[in-house]
Amino acid sequence: MNKENKGLWLVLLGAIAFSLGGLFVKLIPWMPVSTNAGRCIFSSLMIYSYIRISGHKVVINRTVILGAVFVAAMLVCYVASMKMTSAASAIVLEYTAPVFIILFEALLFHKKPTKLDLIVCIVVFLGIVLVVSGGSENRTFAGDMIALLSGVFYALTIMLNDFEKGDSLSSVLFGHMLTVVIGLTFIMRESDFSARTLLLVAALGIFQAGAGYTLLTVGLKHCEALSGSLVASIEPVLNPILVAVFYGEYVSLRAIIGAIIVIGTICLYNIIRLKRGSV
């Protein structure tokens, strides 16, 4: 197997690992902050191990610490939104991150949006309206807004290396560790410490967060960006499917159409930009 194919397989495995997040979060009977802290105990160890093996130098400065706050906020919002709304709404609204990147690039780096950027923003906004108004017995408006907020912090997390003295891997490590510190007291308040719950928390941290991030990071280094991004796009599709099949959570046709619009537009946007060599 050549490096390109090996890279694509690693990206696929990473995307599948990430897609387990919705199902595991739904099954764990803990509060969002507790669930997130529990999984980050294991994911922090996984990410740190990868840093040691890869020889990456951990950086500590103001930018990295600020980035860690963004990462922690993204992690908390992701789990909270999965608890408070449907998995489809949560993952699709988080997947709007590229739209917020366009906005932040304009505000922070004075990068003028292109015609394509503006069209994508409008189409994605229409898709969001359909998703939020689609309705589901397991969703709330507050949950949808937290999911959208996770997209904001996800965008800032993606942009970490664009900031002066930024180091995304260091911020990711410290962000995961920060959520553990914040959530430890909440874990102590939980009452369900059964073997099933602890195994789900461990699996969420080891496979979904730890292995998922590591596999995607390594895989994308060995394959073309376009191919890798297309394979990785299976995650927002597979996530709600797994929740529907194994948890029995379904969404309306309107929400499904909105999800297709959002995910399809973002995928097409990434393809066009990669072909133009702009990312």
C-alpha positions as a printed Julia matrix, in Angstrom:
279×3 Matrix{Float64}:
   0.0    0.0    0.0
   1.46   3.37  -1.04
   1.6    6.43   1.24
  -1.39   8.1   -0.45
  -3.71   5.13   0.11
  -2.38   4.6    3.62
  -3.07   8.25   4.41
  -6.64   8.0    3.1
  -7.3    4.9    5.19
  -6.02   6.69   8.29
  -8.23   9.69   7.54
 -11.22   7.39   7.06
 -10.55   5.63  10.37
 -10.13   9.01  12.07
 -13.43  10.27  10.65
 -15.21   7.1   11.77
 -13.7    7.51  15.25
 -14.93  11.11  15.42
 -18.4   10.07  14.26
 -18.79   7.89  17.38
 -18.98  11.05  19.49
 -22.7   11.68  19.12
 -23.71   8.15  20.07
 -21.37   7.86  23.04
 -22.35  11.28  24.42
 -26.03  10.35  24.17
 -25.45   7.06  26.01
 -23.39   8.49  28.89
 -25.77   9.53  31.73
 -23.55  12.37  32.99
 -23.84  16.14  32.76
 -22.13  17.7   29.7
 -19.21  19.19  31.67
 -18.61  15.88  33.46
 -18.81  13.9   30.21
 -16.37  16.22  28.5
 -13.9   16.19  31.41
 -14.06  12.42  31.63
 -13.29  11.88  27.96
 -10.49  14.49  28.04
  -8.65  12.6   30.78
  -8.04   9.87  28.22
  -7.73  12.06  25.12
  -5.1   14.25  26.83
  -2.95  11.17  27.42
  -3.42  10.08  23.79
  -2.51  13.5   22.38
   0.47  13.86  24.71
   1.73  10.42  23.66
   1.46  11.46  20.01
   3.4   14.66  20.74
   6.19  12.69  22.42
   6.38  10.1   19.65
   6.32  12.7   16.86
   8.96  14.83  18.57
   6.79  17.95  18.47
   8.01  20.67  20.83
   5.31  21.88  23.22
   5.02  25.67  23.17
   3.72  27.83  26.01
   2.88  31.49  25.38
  -0.13  33.82  25.51
  -1.34  32.87  22.05
  -1.15  29.15  22.83
  -3.02  29.63  26.11
  -5.71  31.69  24.37
  -5.95  28.92  21.78
  -6.36  26.39  24.6
  -9.35  28.37  25.84
 -10.86  28.23  22.33
 -10.29  24.47  22.19
 -11.8   23.92  25.65
 -14.83  26.03  24.75
 -15.3   24.06  21.53
 -15.11  20.74  23.4
 -17.61  21.81  26.05
 -20.04  23.26  23.5
 -19.83  20.11  21.36
 -20.78  17.78  24.22
 -23.41  20.18  25.6
 -25.06  20.53  22.19
 -25.1   16.75  21.72
 -26.87  16.44  25.07
 -29.35  19.27  24.44
 -30.27  18.85  20.78
 -30.35  16.19  18.09
 -27.03  14.78  16.9
 -27.86  15.89  13.36
 -28.41  19.51  14.43
 -25.32  19.52  16.67
 -22.87  18.18  14.1
 -24.26  20.15  11.15
 -24.23  23.45  13.05
 -20.67  22.81  14.24
 -19.75  22.05  10.63
 -20.48  25.71   9.75
 -16.96  26.59  10.99
 -15.67  27.59   7.5
 -18.3   30.34   7.37
 -17.01  31.78  10.64
 -13.44  31.48   9.35
 -14.46  33.75   6.44
 -15.89  36.23   8.96
 -12.89  36.14  11.32
 -10.4   36.48   8.45
 -12.22  39.64   7.38
 -12.4   41.09  10.91
  -8.99  40.04  12.27
  -6.77  39.92   9.19
  -8.69  42.34   6.92
  -9.01  39.7    4.23
 -11.77  40.74   1.85
 -14.31  37.95   1.23
 -14.55  36.73  -2.35
 -17.79  36.36  -4.27
 -17.59  32.62  -3.61
 -17.21  33.25   0.14
 -20.33  35.41   0.23
 -22.39  32.91  -1.78
 -21.33  30.1    0.58
 -22.29  32.18   3.62
 -25.77  32.86   2.22
 -26.45  29.25   1.19
 -25.16  27.84   4.48
 -27.3   30.32   6.4
 -30.38  29.08   4.55
 -29.39  25.5    5.4
 -29.02  26.47   9.07
 -32.52  27.94   9.08
 -33.91  24.65   7.78
 -31.95  22.59  10.33
 -32.98  24.75  13.29
 -36.63  24.96  12.21
 -36.8   21.3   11.17
 -37.86  20.04  14.54
 -37.02  16.87  16.47
 -38.31  15.41  19.7
 -34.75  15.48  21.06
 -33.79  19.06  20.21
 -34.03  22.46  21.86
 -33.38  25.95  20.55
 -30.76  26.52  23.27
 -29.01  23.31  22.19
 -28.99  24.49  18.58
 -27.44  27.83  19.6
 -24.74  26.09  21.65
 -24.02  23.87  18.62
 -23.66  26.99  16.48
 -21.34  28.44  19.12
 -19.25  25.27  18.9
 -18.85  26.1   15.19
 -17.52  29.53  16.18
 -14.89  28.05  18.51
 -14.13  25.3   16.0
 -13.32  28.01  13.45
 -10.98  29.73  15.91
  -9.35  26.37  16.67
  -8.71  25.75  12.96
  -7.13  29.2   12.7
  -4.73  28.75  15.66
  -1.62  28.54  13.48
  -2.6   31.78  11.72
  -2.05  33.8   14.89
   1.43  35.08  15.73
   3.38  32.57  17.87
   0.5   30.13  17.63
   0.96  26.37  17.83
  -2.23  24.39  17.29
  -1.02  21.07  18.69
   0.1   22.66  21.96
  -3.22  24.53  22.23
  -5.15  21.31  21.59
  -3.23  19.51  24.35
  -3.68  22.31  26.9
  -7.32  22.77  25.87
  -8.09  19.13  26.63
  -6.23  19.38  29.94
  -8.13  22.58  30.83
 -11.49  20.87  30.41
 -10.35  18.15  32.81
  -9.46  20.73  35.47
 -12.78  22.53  35.0
 -14.87  19.37  35.08
 -13.3   17.33  37.89
 -15.6   18.76  40.56
 -18.61  18.02  38.33
 -17.48  14.4   37.93
 -17.41  14.03  41.71
 -21.08  15.04  41.8
 -22.16  12.26  39.45
 -23.88   9.21  40.9
 -23.55   6.67  38.09
 -20.07   5.12  38.07
 -21.12   1.75  36.7
 -18.73  -0.26  34.55
 -20.85   0.53  31.47
 -20.68   4.29  32.05
 -16.94   4.3   32.76
 -16.25   2.19  29.67
 -18.28   4.59  27.51
 -16.38   7.58  28.93
 -13.06   5.85  28.31
 -14.06   4.86  24.78
 -15.2    8.42  24.06
 -11.81   9.76  25.13
  -9.56   7.07  23.66
 -11.28   6.39  20.34
 -13.4    9.43  19.49
 -11.18  12.27  20.71
  -7.7   10.79  21.13
  -7.42   8.29  18.27
  -9.69  10.35  16.01
  -7.51  13.44  16.22
  -4.25  11.47  15.92
  -5.4    9.4   12.91
  -6.64  12.47  11.04
  -3.45  14.42  11.78
  -1.15  11.63  10.59
  -3.36  10.63   7.65
  -3.62  14.14   6.21
   0.18  14.34   6.09
   0.32  11.4    3.66
  -2.5   12.18   1.23
  -3.64  15.04  -0.97
  -5.63  17.7    0.85
  -8.6   17.39  -1.51
  -8.87  13.61  -1.18
  -8.4   13.79   2.56
 -11.03  16.48   3.07
 -13.58  14.53   1.04
 -12.98  11.32   3.01
 -13.13  13.26   6.31
 -16.54  14.67   5.35
 -18.06  11.26   6.16
 -17.97  12.25   9.85
 -20.92  14.72   9.9
 -22.94  12.23   7.83
 -22.14   9.09   9.82
 -22.54  10.71  13.26
 -26.35  11.21  13.16
 -26.83   7.91  11.3
 -25.19   6.0   14.17
 -27.33   7.89  16.68
 -30.49   7.12  14.68
 -29.69   3.4   14.36
 -28.42   2.69  17.89
 -30.17   5.4   19.94
 -33.42   5.79  18.01
 -33.15   9.55  17.45
 -34.6   10.76  14.15
 -35.03  14.19  12.58
 -37.54  15.69  10.19
 -37.22  15.77   6.4
 -36.75  19.56   6.56
 -33.78  19.17   8.89
 -32.29  16.48   6.64
 -32.59  18.79   3.61
 -30.95  21.58   5.6
 -28.12  19.25   6.64
 -27.53  18.22   3.03
 -27.39  21.89   2.0
 -24.9   22.81   4.74
 -22.6   19.78   4.39
 -22.81  19.73   0.6
 -22.04  23.44   0.3
 -19.07  23.25   2.68
 -17.67  20.21   0.84
 -18.07  21.91  -2.55
 -16.51  25.08  -1.15
 -13.48  23.13   0.1
 -13.1   21.38  -3.27
 -13.14  24.66  -5.19
 -10.67  26.33  -2.83
  -8.3   23.36  -2.85
  -8.36  23.21  -6.65
  -7.55  26.92  -6.73
  -4.7   26.3   -4.31
  -6.04  28.78  -1.75
  -5.98  26.36   1.22
